[in-house]
Amino acid sequence: MGSLQHFINSPISFPFSPNLNHRRSFFLRACLNLDVHAPESVKPKTHLKSREVMEMEGKVLVGTYARNPVVISSGKGCKLYDPEGREYLDCTSGIAVNALGHGDPDWVKAVVEQANLLTHVSNVFYSVPQVELARRLVACSFADRVFFTNSGTEANEAAIKFARKYQRFTNPDEKQQVTEFISFSNSFHGRTMGALALTSKEQYRFPFEPVMPGVNFLEYGDVQAATELIKSGRIAAVFVEPIQGEGGIYSATKEFLQSLRSACDDAGSLLVFDEVQCGLGRTGYLWAHEAYGVVPDIMTLAKPLAGGLPIGAALVSEKVAAAIKYGDHGSTFAGGPLVCNAAIAVLDKISKPGFLASVSEKGQYFKELLIHKLGGNSHVREVRGLGLIIGIELDVSASPLVDACRDSSLLILTAGKGNVVRLVPPLIISEQELERAAEIILECLPALDKTN
C-alpha cells in the first residue's frame, strides 16, 4: 500500500500525542454553554419566532423532512443564527454546500451584479457566464465538455443517459444493447428515479419500486467482483464515489479505482465518479479523484459549485460528448447566468493552490485533534476522512450526540447507518473554530451513555 493510499484509508492510531503546542490554546470548557447572540450586522429581518415558523411549516409543507428543531434566519462566515439571535457554529455547510461559508463578500458581489444584469434566458440562447464557467471547469479538470443541471441527482441522471447513449452510439449494430450499471454498497447518488436506482439503501428505493432496472450492487472496494462483472460485457457504466459521504465517509483505495479504470477500458464501459459531495476542494484536492491518480470518463458535481445556489454539472470526455446530439437531453433552468456567475466566484477561490493547501492542513489538524480528544471514549470506533470531510464512527446511534451538540450551539450531521457523525464544515473554517467544535463534541459525548 502506497503512503498516500495508507494516509487516506487509515485512521491515526491510538494512543495519540500530537505536537499541538504551537497551536492556539483550546477554548475553556466553561465557555461552551454561553448564550451567544448575533451581532447587529446579521440580525434577522423577520418578526416571526422559531416556534411560529415550525408550527407554520407543519401546516403548509409536505412532510418529507425530519428537521432539527432549529430555524435558521441568517448567517455569516461559519456562524448561523436563529430568529431569536442565538448563534450556532456550522459544521454542516448545508450538507457540504456552503464551501465559502455564509455571506462571502465576493460571492455576494457576483450574485448581486449578475442579478442586476440578467438572471435567466433558458438554453434557447447563449449566455456569457455559462460559457465562461464551462471554460474554467474544462481548464481545471480532465473533461473536454460540460453539461449543466440544477442538482446532483440531475447530474447523475444525465450521466445515466449519456452512458446508455454512448454505448448505442459506439455499438450501433449490436442486437443486445449494453444498458446495465454497477453501483456499490453504502452508495448515494440521488432521489430521482434513475439516480435512486443507483442508491444502495433499500429504504430509499422500496416505496417507489419498480425503479430503473439493470443496476448491479457490489461491495464497495471488491476488486474481483467488479472486474468480473465489467468483463461480462453487459455494463454501460460504473458509478462510484471516491469518498462516500452519505454512506458513512468511506474512502476508496487506489487499487480499487485503478482496477475499475482498467476493467472499464478493456470492456468499453464508462467510469463515472460521483463527486457531488466530495469534490471541489472538500478533500484538499480540487477533485477527490486526484488523490488516487485515476481519471473518469464522466464526473458529476453539484453541492458546493455555486456556493448555495442550485446547480449541478456532468463533466465528460470528448468520446462521451461525441455521442450526444441536439435534443438528447436538456433543461430549462440549468446553467442560468445567475447561478453560473456565482459558481465562477466559488471556483476561482477554491481552485487556488493556497486555498486547497489550507483545507488539507486544517483537515489533518482537525482529524488529529478529534482522535486525540475522543479516542479514549469507548463508543468511538474510528475517526476517518480526508481534508474537511470527516466521519466519527460510533458503536451506537449518533443522534443523541448530534442533539446534544446542537443544544450546545454546534451543528453536525449523521451518515452511514445513523452511527457516524459527519463533519463537513465550510472550507474557510478557522483552526480556532475547529478547536471549539472538537471541544463541544467532547463535552457532549456523555449523551451517548444517557440515551443508549
N, C-alpha and C positions, 0 to 999 in steps of 0.2 A: 504493500500500500504506500503510495507516494505521500510526501509530507503535507501537501495541500489537501489531498483526499482525506488523510487522517485528521487534519485540523477541522474539516467541515463536519465529519461524521462522528467525532469522539468528544464527549464532554470532558472537561478538565477533571482530573482525578482528585479525590479526597484523600487525606486532609489537605487543606489549601492554605498557603501562606504567601499571598501576593505582596509585592513591594508596592504598597499604596501610599507610602509616607509622603511622596512628593505631591500627591493629590490634595485637593482642598479637604478639610475635615468634614465628617458626616454631620448631618443635621442632628440635633439633640432629640431624643425620643419625646421629650416633653412638648416639642413644638407640633407634634403630629395632629393633635386634636384642637389646635387653634382654629377659631371660626374666622377664616379669611374671606374677605369680601372684595368684590370687583372694584377696580379703580374707576373714577368718573368717566374716563375715555371709552370704556367698554360696557358701561351700564346699559341694560336692555331698554328698548323703547316701549315695550309692551306694558300694559297695566294689568294684564292677567297674571294671576298667581299660578304656581305649579299645579296645585290641586285642581284648579279650574280647567287648565289645559288638559290634564289627564282625564278628567271626567268628560270633557267635550270630545276627546279622541275616541272614547269608548262608545259614543253615540253616532259618530259620523264616518269612521273608517272601518274597512274590512279587517277582521281580527286575525291578520296573518303574522303579527309580530308579538313576541313575548318581551315587551320592552322593559328596560330597567326603569324604576320609578324616579326618573330624573328628567326634568325639562331643561334643555339647553337653549339658551336665548342669545348668547354672544360668546365670542372667543377672541383671544389674542395670543399669538405665539403658541406655546404648548399649554395654555390655560383656557378652560371653559368656564362659563358662568350660567347659573340658573336665574329665573326671574327675580328671585329674592336677593341675588347678588353673591351667592355662595360660590367660591372658587374651587375648581377641580383641576388636578394635573392629568392631562390627557395622554394615556399610553395606548390608545386605540386608533387614533388618526382617522376616525370614521371608517374603521376596518381597512387600515393601510391605504387610505386615500389622501389625506391631508399631509403629504410629504413635506411641504414647506410650512406646516403649522397653519394657524388661523390668522388671516388678515395680513399676509406677506405684502409689503408695500409695492413690490414690482409686479406681483400677480394682480393686485387690486388695480394698479395703473393700467395694465394690459386689458383687463376686463372693462374698466370704465371707458377707456379710449375707444375700444372696439364697439362697445355698446352705443356710443355716441356716433359711430361711423356707419356700422352695418352689423346686424345680428344674424339674419337668416335670408338665404335666397334659394335654397334647395340645390340639388346636384344637377338641375337642368342647366345651370350656368357655372362658369369658373369663378373661384374666389381666391384672393391672394393668400390669406392666412392658411387655407387648406393646403395649397401647393407648397407654401414655404415650410409648413410643419412636416409634410411628407418628405421634402428635400432633406430636412435636418435628420429625420428618422433613418432615411436611407444612408446618409453620410456617416452615421454613428453606429450602424448595425451591419449584419450580414446581408440584409434584404436589398432587393432591387426595386420593389414596388410596395405600395401601401394601400390597403382598403380600410376606410374608416367606418366605425359603427358607433353606437351610443352607450355600450356597456361591455363588460367582459363576456357575459353569456352570448351576446350577439356576435362578438368577435369569434367565439368558438363555433357558433352556428355557421359563420362564414367559412371557417376552416373546414368544417364538415362538408359543406357544399363544394368548396374548392378541391378537396381531396377526391371526392367522387367524380367531379368533372375532369380532373387531371387524369384519373385512371381511364375514363371513357375516351378522352382526347388522345391519350398515349396508346391505347389498345382498342381502336375503333372497330376492329373486325372480330373481337372476342365475343363468342356467343354467351358465355357466362361472365358478366361484368364483375370486376373486383369492387366490392362495396362494403366489406366488413371493417371494423375498427378494433383496436386494442386500447383498453384503459386499465387502471390499476387500483388495487386496494387503497382505501383512505383518500381516494381522489375526489376532487370537487371541481366541476367545470361550468356550473351554472344551473339555472332553473327553468329555462325554456326547453321545449320537448327534445330537441336534439342534444343539447348540452346536458340535459338531465339524464338522458340515456347513457352518457359517458360518466356520470357521477355514481360512485360506488355505494353510497349509503342507501339502503333499501327504504328507509322511512321517507326519504325524499321522493323516490320513484314510485313506490307502491300505490299511493292514492290516485295516480294518474296513468297507470298502465292500461293498455299497452303503449309503451314508449317506442322510440325508433329501434327496430330490430337490428341484429348484426353486430352487437357490441360484445366483446370478449373481455372479461375481467381477469387479470392475473395478479399475483402477489407483487407488490412494489419491490423492485430490486431482484426479482427472479430472472437471471440472465438466461438460463437454459430454457425455461418455459416460453419466454418471449421470443427467443431466437427460433425455436422450433415452430411456433405458430406463424411468425412472419414468413418463414421459409415455405409455408404451405401454399403461398401464392394467393390467399384469399383476402389479405389485409390491404385496404386502401391507405390507411394512415394509423400511426401510433400516437396517441395523445398522452403526454406525461408532464407533470410539474417537476422542474428541477429541485425545488423545495416545496413540499406540500404545506399550505397554510391552514386551511380549514381542517385538513386531515390530521393535524397534530404537530406541525413543524418537524417533518421528517425530510432529511436531505438525501438525495440520490448519491450513489457512488460514481466516480469517474468510469469505472469498469462497466457499470450498468448502462450509462448513457452512451458510452463508446460502442458497446455491443448492440444497442438499439440502432445507432447510426450505421454500423457495418451491415447488420441484417437488413435494414431498410434499403440500403444501397444495392445489395445483392438481389433483393426480391422486387425492387421497383416500388416499394411502399414509401409514403411520405412520413417524415418525422416532425411532429408538431409539439413545440414547447409552449405550455400554458404558463406565462409569466404575469398573469393578471395581478397576482398578489406579491410575488417575489421579485418582479422585475423593476426596472427604472430606479436603481440606486439602493434599494432596500437592503441588499446583501453587502454593500460596499463596492460591488461591481455595477457598472451601468446595467448590464443584463446578467441575470443569475447564471446563465449557461457559460458565461466567460470564465467562471471559476473552474470549469471542467474541460475547457478546450474542445467542446463538441458543438457543432453548428446545426441548427434545424433547417427544415425546408420552409416551415411556417412558424411564426411566433405570435401569440396572442397577448395583447396588452389592454389595460383599462385603468384600474383604480386610481393610481396617482397621476396619470398623464396630464390631466387638466386641472389638477390641484383642488378638486372638489366639484367641478362641473362634470356633467355626464359625457363620457367619451370612451370609445374602445377602438382597437385597431388590430388588423391582421397584417403582419409584415411577411412578405413572401419573396421567394427567389424568382428569378426570371423564368425558369422552367415551369413553375406553377402559374405565374401570371400569363404565360403564353396560352394556357388552356382556357382562360376566362375571356368571354366575349361580351359585347354590349347586351344588356338585358339579363345576363346570368344571375345577377344579384344587384341589390340597391337599397337605398334608404332615403327617406325624405329629410330627416334631421341630421344625419351623420356628417361629420366634417364641416359643420357650420362655422362661419367666421368668428363668432364669439368664443366658442369653446376652443377652436384651434389657436386663436391668439393667446388665450390663457395657457394652453399647452406649450406654446413656444417659450413663454416666460418660465414655465416649470422646467422644461427640458434644458434650456440654456443654463439654468442654475445647477441642476443636478448633475449634468454631464461634465462639469468642470472637475479636473483631476483632484484638486484640493478638497472639493466638497465630498467626493467619493472616499478619499482617504480619511476624512473626518468621520464619516459613517462607519468605516471599517474599524477605526481606532476606538470610537465610542461604543460600538457593538461588542468588541472584545473586552473592553473595560467593564461594561455592564454585565456581560456573561460571567466574568471572573468575580465580580462583586456579588452577584447573586449566588454563585457557588460557595463563595466564602461565607456569606451570611446565612444561607438557607441549607447548606449541605449537612448540617448536623441534625436536621429535623427528620424524624422517622417517616414522615409522609412524602418527602421529596425523593423521587426515584432518579431524576435526571434533569439537568439543565442543558439545553441544546439549541442550536441555531447558528446563523451566520449573519454578521452585520447587525442590523436592528430588526430582525425577525427572530424572536427568541421564544422558546417554549419551556415551561416548567412542568414536567410530568409528575403527577401525584399518584398515590395508591388509593385515593378516594376522589369523590366528586370535587371539582374546583369551585363550584357555585358558592359555597359558604365563604370561601376566601375572596372571591370576586365581590360579594355583597359587603363583606367587612371592609375591604379596601375602598369601596365606594362610600361607605359611611365615614371613612377617614379621608375622603376627598381625593382618592386616586381611582381613575377609570381604567379597567383592564378587561380582557376578553377571555373566553374559553375556546377550546378547539378539541379535535380528536373525538373521543367518546365522552366528552364532558369532564375528563380528568386532567386536561392540560390547560395551564394558564398561558394565554397567547399575549405577547408583548410586542406591539408594533407602533411605537411612538412616532411622532413627527421626526423626520431625519435631522431637523435643526435642533433637537433637544440638547440641552447643556449637560455637562457632567454633574453639575450641582443638582439638576432636576432628576437625573438618573439615580443619584445617591439618595435623594428624597424618596423616589419610587421604591428602591430596594429596601429602605428602612421601613416604609409603611407596610410593604409585603411581609417583612419580618415580624413586625408588631402584630399583624393580623393573622399569622399562622395558627394561633390557638383556636381560631374559629373552626378549624378543621376537626379538632377534638370535640368541641362542643356539639357540633351537628352530626358528625359521623360516629 
